[in-house]
Amino acid sequence: MIGLLSLVAVAAPIAQPDTIPQPTVITLEQAIEIALSENISVKVADQEIARTQYAKRGTYASLFPQIDGSASYQRTIKRQVMYMDFDMGAFKLPGSGDSSSSTTPAPSSSSSSSGKSDTGGGIEVGRLNTWSAGLSASMPIVNAQLWKSLAISGQDVELAVEKARESRLNMITQVKTAYYGVLMAKEAFDVYRQVYENACENLKQVEMMRNVDKVSELDYVRAKTNVANAIPNLYDSRNSVALALWQLKAVMGVDLDLDLDIAGSLQDYTTHMFYDIHRHDDPDISANSSMRQLAIQAEELANAVKLQKLSTVPSLALAFSFNVNAMANNYDFREYNWSPYSFVGLTLSIPIFAGGKRFHAIKQAQVQANQLDLQRQEAERQLRIGIRQQLMTMETAMNSLTSARSAVESARKAYDIAAKAYNVGRSTLTDLNSAQLALTQARLSETQAIYSFVTAKASLEQLLGVDYENQ
């Protein structure tokens, strides 16, 4: 008996000193608000929006002039040789006389022979060091492909925003489901705690009656067995509460060791169970995030087809370049002669033939568009099936709640009658156990009906794309 009494601490609250910190109690709305700011998937989705926005700005940068600077240095190892097909002796310097009267000494035979052997009769050109620096700029003037790509990059941002919205809707549904799971676990724990307390109370009564020889040894053993059988369910239900809280904290994105508890009970949500499910006979799925994403992707593929078709359109670009060059055989930069060179012009590009590459690219984009249309039809079909499934679950839960409440009321009366009848010796312990089992099942059925409704309603809101602010 001492061991059984020590287990009462599991079911009954223990008086705690005022110095021990109490857990932080939050509501469903507070849990959602915390998850919106701390959930990892939401943060990743926000980062994806920022990434696509930067990509869009990068695409718009193609409309502005692209300016590049360059610099180079070349060291000549072997100079180029230039050949001329005319007789050098036929040319005379201005103001010079006949070759016989020229004061210019003739080259020695050794020098001439040496030059011919080195260059093969040609003239070496260039210098050892070549330096160059320049600035170039280009800007598209007419480029239909670029303009269409800007529209596609804008749709990429729109798609990322919708994906972030989907992430938030999924997260809110997960938080709601986890929150309701904690309430469900608490309700089950209360039921099994009540069963345990009733079993302990019955054992006390049987013990007192056994001491005055009013009950048999068999009833006493059965009463002890009932208490022992109630203990595992009590521990399992308590662990379920802890696991459900961990799941909620994980979805919220907070520390799992945070001392956290939730407010309310599943009975608080019974007012939401008066729901007109027939208003969704022809549901509006335009707000569903998956359908919105498919619509955006369809627009993107349509623009992709146009983009491929525009690859056959000529483009016009403006170009500018400024360069300076210097050549020398030494490294005395002060004596360098820098020669500037610059130009400005227009470049017209006319696609003529690419081996059928552009034609097949257009066909590929069209096939992708057709594939997406088939996917959209299948997604819509599955979405409507999911909506009907959740509506049927809600309808079943509403009908089950009415009968479950009636069953709980009847089972509670039956248990009270059986307990009083057993105390006066007009019923057996088996009757009392049967009444206890019926009461337990009725209470769990009531809790399960409420839980099924609220979770199905949360899933329905997600499928319909109902934003949290509009809920």
Backbone hydrogen bonds, N-H to C=O, Kabsch-Sander energy under -0.5 kcal/mol:
donor,donor_aa,acceptor,acceptor_aa,energy
5,L,1,M,-2.1
6,S,2,I,-1.7
7,L,3,G,-0.7
7,L,4,L,-0.6
8,V,5,L,-1.1
9,A,6,S,-0.7
10,V,7,L,-1.6
11,A,7,L,-0.7
11,A,8,V,-0.6
12,A,8,V,-2.9
20,I,17,P,-1.2
24,T,259,D,-2.4
25,V,23,P,-0.5
26,I,261,D,-2.1
31,A,27,T,-2.2
32,I,28,L,-2.1
33,E,29,E,-2.3
34,I,30,Q,-2.4
35,A,31,A,-2.2
36,L,32,I,-2.3
37,S,33,E,-0.9
37,S,34,I,-0.7
38,E,34,I,-1.8
39,N,35,A,-2.5
43,K,39,N,-1.7
44,V,40,I,-2.6
45,A,41,S,-2.1
46,D,42,V,-2.1
47,Q,43,K,-2.1
48,E,44,V,-1.9
49,I,45,A,-1.7
50,A,46,D,-2.0
51,R,47,Q,-2.3
52,T,48,E,-2.3
53,Q,49,I,-2.1
54,Y,50,A,-2.1
55,A,51,R,-2.1
56,K,52,T,-2.2
57,R,53,Q,-2.2
58,G,54,Y,-2.3
59,T,55,A,-1.7
60,Y,56,K,-2.2
61,A,57,R,-1.5
62,S,59,T,-1.5
63,L,60,Y,-1.8
64,F,61,A,-1.2
66,Q,138,S,-3.3
67,I,65,P,-0.7
68,D,136,S,-2.8
70,S,134,G,-2.3
72,S,132,S,-2.7
74,Q,130,T,-2.4
76,T,74,Q,-0.6
76,T,128,L,-3.2
80,Q,125,V,-0.6
82,M,123,I,-3.6
86,F,84,M,-1.1
88,M,86,F,-0.6
90,A,87,D,-1.2
91,F,88,M,-1.3
96,S,93,L,-1.9
102,S,98,D,-0.6
112,S,108,S,-2.2
113,S,109,S,-2.2
114,S,110,S,-1.9
115,G,111,S,-2.6
116,K,112,S,-2.1
117,S,113,S,-1.7
118,D,114,S,-1.5
119,T,115,G,-2.3
120,G,116,K,-1.7
122,G,119,T,-0.9
123,I,82,M,-3.4
125,V,80,Q,-2.6
129,N,328,A,-3.0
130,T,74,Q,-2.4
131,W,326,A,-3.3
132,S,72,S,-2.1
133,A,324,V,-2.1
134,G,70,S,-2.6
135,L,322,F,-3.2
136,S,68,D,-2.9
137,A,320,F,-3.0
138,S,66,Q,-1.4
139,M,318,L,-2.3
141,I,316,L,-2.8
142,V,316,L,-2.2
147,W,143,N,-1.8
148,K,144,A,-2.1
149,S,145,Q,-2.1
150,L,146,L,-1.4
151,A,147,W,-1.2
152,I,148,K,-1.8
153,S,149,S,-2.3
154,G,150,L,-1.7
155,Q,151,A,-1.6
156,D,152,I,-1.7
157,V,153,S,-1.4
158,E,154,G,-1.8
159,L,155,Q,-2.4
160,A,156,D,-2.2
161,V,157,V,-2.3
162,E,158,E,-2.0
163,K,159,L,-2.3
164,A,160,A,-2.1
165,R,161,V,-2.0
166,E,162,E,-2.4
167,S,163,K,-2.3
168,R,164,A,-2.0
169,L,165,R,-2.5
170,N,166,E,-2.7
171,M,167,S,-2.3
172,I,168,R,-2.7
173,T,169,L,-2.1
174,Q,170,N,-2.3
175,V,171,M,-2.6
176,K,172,I,-2.6
177,T,173,T,-2.7
178,A,174,Q,-2.6
179,Y,175,V,-2.8
180,Y,176,K,-3.1
181,G,177,T,-2.0
182,V,178,A,-1.8
183,L,179,Y,-2.0
184,M,180,Y,-2.6
185,A,181,G,-2.4
186,K,182,V,-2.5
187,E,183,L,-2.4
188,A,184,M,-2.4
189,F,185,A,-2.3
190,D,186,K,-2.5
191,V,187,E,-2.1
192,Y,188,A,-2.6
193,R,189,F,-2.4
194,Q,190,D,-2.2
195,V,191,V,-2.2
196,Y,192,Y,-2.3
197,E,193,R,-2.8
198,N,194,Q,-2.7
199,A,195,V,-2.4
200,C,196,Y,-2.5
201,E,197,E,-2.6
202,N,198,N,-2.8
203,L,199,A,-2.2
204,K,200,C,-2.0
205,Q,201,E,-2.2
206,V,202,N,-2.9
207,E,203,L,-2.6
208,M,204,K,-2.4
209,M,205,Q,-2.5
210,R,206,V,-2.3
211,N,207,E,-1.7
212,V,208,M,-0.8
213,D,210,R,-1.5
214,K,209,M,-3.5
215,V,209,M,-0.6
220,Y,216,S,-1.4
221,V,217,E,-2.3
222,R,218,L,-2.3
223,A,219,D,-2.3
224,K,220,Y,-2.1
225,T,221,V,-2.2
226,N,222,R,-2.3
227,V,223,A,-1.7
228,A,224,K,-2.3
229,N,225,T,-2.7
230,A,226,N,-1.4
231,I,227,V,-1.1
233,N,229,N,-0.7
234,L,230,A,-1.7
235,Y,231,I,-2.4
236,D,232,P,-2.9
237,S,233,N,-2.3
238,R,234,L,-1.9
239,N,235,Y,-2.5
240,S,236,D,-2.0
241,V,237,S,-1.5
242,A,238,R,-1.7
243,L,239,N,-2.7
244,A,240,S,-2.4
245,L,241,V,-2.1
246,W,242,A,-2.2
247,Q,243,L,-2.3
248,L,244,A,-2.1
249,K,245,L,-2.5
250,A,246,W,-2.4
251,V,247,Q,-2.1
252,M,248,L,-2.3
253,G,249,K,-1.3
254,V,249,K,-2.0
258,L,255,D,-1.5
260,L,258,L,-1.2
261,D,24,T,-3.0
263,A,26,I,-2.2
268,D,265,S,-1.4
269,Y,266,L,-1.7
270,T,267,Q,-1.2
272,H,269,Y,-1.0
273,M,270,T,-1.3
274,F,271,T,-0.8
275,Y,273,M,-1.5
277,I,275,Y,-1.3
279,R,276,D,-1.0
280,H,277,I,-1.5
281,D,278,H,-1.5
285,I,283,P,-0.8
288,N,285,I,-1.2
292,R,288,N,-2.2
293,Q,289,S,-2.5
294,L,290,S,-2.2
295,A,291,M,-2.0
296,I,292,R,-2.3
297,Q,293,Q,-2.7
298,A,294,L,-2.1
299,E,295,A,-2.0
300,E,296,I,-2.3
301,L,297,Q,-2.6
302,A,298,A,-2.2
303,N,299,E,-2.2
304,A,300,E,-2.2
305,V,301,L,-2.2
306,K,302,A,-1.8
307,L,303,N,-2.6
308,Q,304,A,-2.2
309,K,305,V,-2.0
310,L,306,K,-2.1
311,S,308,Q,-1.0
312,T,309,K,-1.4
313,V,310,L,-1.7
315,S,349,S,-2.1
316,L,142,V,-2.7
317,A,347,T,-2.2
318,L,139,M,-3.0
319,A,345,G,-3.0
320,F,137,A,-2.8
321,S,343,F,-2.6
322,F,135,L,-2.6
323,N,341,Y,-3.9
324,V,133,A,-2.8
325,N,339,S,-1.7
326,A,131,W,-2.6
328,A,129,N,-2.2
333,F,331,Y,-1.3
335,E,332,D,-1.5
336,Y,333,F,-1.2
338,W,336,Y,-0.7
339,S,325,N,-3.4
341,Y,323,N,-3.4
343,F,321,S,-2.4
345,G,319,A,-2.7
347,T,317,A,-3.2
348,L,346,L,-0.5
349,S,315,S,-2.9
349,S,347,T,-0.6
350,I,348,L,-0.6
357,K,354,A,-1.1
360,H,356,G,-2.2
361,A,357,K,-1.9
362,I,358,R,-1.9
363,K,359,F,-2.0
364,Q,360,H,-2.3
365,A,361,A,-2.1
366,Q,362,I,-2.1
367,V,363,K,-2.2
368,Q,364,Q,-2.1
369,A,365,A,-1.9
370,N,366,Q,-2.0
371,Q,367,V,-2.4
372,L,368,Q,-2.3
373,D,369,A,-1.8
374,L,370,N,-1.8
375,Q,371,Q,-2.3
376,R,372,L,-2.4
377,Q,373,D,-1.9
378,E,374,L,-2.1
379,A,375,Q,-2.8
380,E,376,R,-2.5
381,R,377,Q,-2.0
382,Q,378,E,-2.6
383,L,379,A,-2.3
384,R,380,E,-2.3
385,I,381,R,-1.8
386,G,382,Q,-2.4
387,I,383,L,-2.3
388,R,384,R,-2.2
389,Q,385,I,-2.3
390,Q,386,G,-2.2
391,L,387,I,-2.3
392,M,388,R,-2.4
393,T,389,Q,-2.1
394,M,390,Q,-2.4
395,E,391,L,-2.5
396,T,392,M,-2.5
397,A,393,T,-2.3
398,M,394,M,-2.4
399,N,395,E,-2.2
400,S,396,T,-2.5
401,L,397,A,-2.3
402,T,398,M,-1.3
403,S,399,N,-1.5
404,A,400,S,-2.9
405,R,401,L,-2.7
406,S,402,T,-1.8
407,A,403,S,-2.4
408,V,404,A,-2.6
409,E,405,R,-2.4
410,S,406,S,-2.3
411,A,407,A,-2.9
412,R,408,V,-2.6
413,K,409,E,-1.9
414,A,410,S,-2.6
415,Y,411,A,-2.4
416,D,412,R,-2.3
417,I,413,K,-2.6
418,A,414,A,-2.6
419,A,415,Y,-2.7
420,K,416,D,-2.3
421,A,417,I,-2.8
422,Y,418,A,-2.2
423,N,419,A,-1.9
424,V,420,K,-1.3
425,G,422,Y,-1.1
426,R,421,A,-3.3
427,S,421,A,-0.8
432,L,428,T,-1.6
433,N,429,L,-2.6
434,S,430,T,-2.3
435,A,431,D,-2.2
436,Q,432,L,-2.1
437,L,433,N,-2.5
438,A,434,S,-2.3
439,L,435,A,-2.1
440,T,436,Q,-2.4
441,Q,437,L,-2.5
442,A,438,A,-2.1
443,R,439,L,-2.4
444,L,440,T,-2.4
445,S,441,Q,-2.2
446,E,442,A,-2.1
447,T,443,R,-2.2
448,Q,444,L,-2.6
449,A,445,S,-2.1
450,I,446,E,-1.9
451,Y,447,T,-2.5
452,S,448,Q,-2.7
453,F,449,A,-1.9
454,V,450,I,-2.5
455,T,451,Y,-2.2
456,A,452,S,-1.9
457,K,453,F,-2.6
458,A,454,V,-2.0
459,S,455,T,-2.1
460,L,456,A,-2.3
461,E,457,K,-2.3
462,Q,458,A,-1.7
463,L,459,S,-2.4
464,L,460,L,-2.4
465,G,461,E,-0.6
465,G,462,Q,-0.7
466,V,461,E,-2.6
467,D,465,G,-0.5
470,N,467,D,-0.9
471,Q,468,Y,-1.2
